Amino acid sequence: MMTEQRLAQQYREGLMSFGERMPDVLSAYNQFTSTCFQTGEIRSKDKHLMAMAIALCSGNEHCMVYHLELAMQEGATEQEVAEAAAVAGAYGGGSAFSHGAILLHEAMQSIRQSVH
């Protein structure tokens, strides 16, 4: 498994482990976040692109890849990912831009390979 995919898997595994200790908290968190990411006036895909961009600005690599995967599952194109990453770079500076240019590029390649 490529490092980028491993980040998203680590996040999922960490949530499961946390849920064993704090099931009510994880359940409430999952309910809250699933509601937040439902399509409303803003499509789910676009919400995941927003979350990816926020993760770029905050340096949260696990969420960068996790929300990239979900955005792509919702039909996000590489151009949309690049544009969201560019906005994050404009706001978050060099750190956000370098993660967008490197980590997301590698993760998209990995996701594409696993789909084909």
Secondary structure, 3 states (H helix, E strand, C coil): CCHHHHHHHHHHHHHHHHHHHCHHHHHHHHHHHHHHCCCCCCCHHHHHHHHHHHHHHHCCHHHHHHHHHHHHHCCCCHHHHHHHHHHHHHHHHHHHHHHHHHHHHHHHHHHHHHHC
